[in-house]
Amino acid sequence: RLRVYCTDQANSCVPKAVRVAGAGEPVLVPTVPGAHVMDLAAQVDADLAAGLRPFAVVATVGTTSTGAVDPVTDLARHCRRYGLWLHLDGAHGAAFALSARGHDMREALGQADSLTFDPHKWLFQPYETGCVLVRDPELLKATFRMARHHLDTGYLHPAEARHGEVNFDDLGPQQSRGLRALKVWLSLKTFGAAAFRRAVEHGLHLSDHAAARIAAHPGLELTSTPSLAILTFRCRPTDGSADPATVDRLQQSVSDAVRATGQALVLTTRVRNRTVLRMCTINPATTPADIDATLELVLQTALAR
Ligand SMILES: Cc1ncc(COP(=O)(O)O)c(C=O)c1O
């Protein structure tokens, strides 16, 4: 009877987490056509009327496929109104808040009850450094604190006994753990936040550059505008074929062939139920010339099909 809401563009980790939490399957709220963002209106009312128990919304800040951003401020208002927990999946997109363009996102992220963020994505860290930030850390302690379990082994002492020291055992399900945060801390200390800001802005610039090239080329078609350094597009078949299955197969075969060259990774995804090519331009070592060369490779590969 518990209800968690997300869109069909949420990452597969969302249904997995909801299942593990014992809340069944998330309700897939339709997205606004063309925008891939959540339209929660009416859904919660209908569920309450049906005697169900809405309790959380998972909104995405930077969907995996197209980098779309759910309307966080609207959703936060809905959540406050209905007393729902708002979780933001910012695994990819939260880093955007570092950039000048992403300034407004800082306020949006601040409305979450919890936020996931993967420094191993747009903060360029080695796998893996996924983390969750929670507005009220006392809730974590109330859930995970070792002392909560009333075992009296006399061996491990609750954190309170250690002068306020942070004990990660008390903040999550994992007990023995490595110091994953060290690499994030070390690279921030070494390069400074400004270097990360510049690198994020570079990724945004590259996706704008790619979109302009695609829009200007008759052999290519943009299928979603760049959002958080992700964009999608397709090759137009050289024989003018408009058959959707043929056009979809072309994208897949171009992606496979480009990948096989080892020069670039342009994977496919689905947008409005069609196969499209997807570029994610966050590598700070990539240059505009690399983008041009990749698009040229895509075009030549499509020509050869
Ligand atoms: C929006 C989003 N959320 C979550 C994930 C899961 O990432 P990971 O398993 O690397 O933490 C991804 C991965 O692509 C993602 O794009």
The ligand as a Gaussian input file, in Angstrom:
#p B3LYP/6-31G(d) Opt

LIG

0 1
 C       20.596000       9.439000     -12.802000
 C       21.394000       8.264000     -12.317000
 N       21.145000       7.747000     -11.099000
 C       21.818000       6.704000     -10.606000
 C       22.789000       6.075000     -11.350000
 C       23.480000       4.889000     -10.751000
 O       24.825000       5.125000     -10.684000
 P       25.893000       4.289000      -9.830000
 O       25.468000       2.885000      -9.835000
 O       27.160000       4.517000     -10.567000
 O       25.926000       4.930000      -8.486000
 C       23.078000       6.546000     -12.638000
 C       24.085000       5.890000     -13.489000
 O       24.211000       6.116000     -14.664000
 C       22.384000       7.683000     -13.128000
 O       22.628000       8.200000     -14.351000

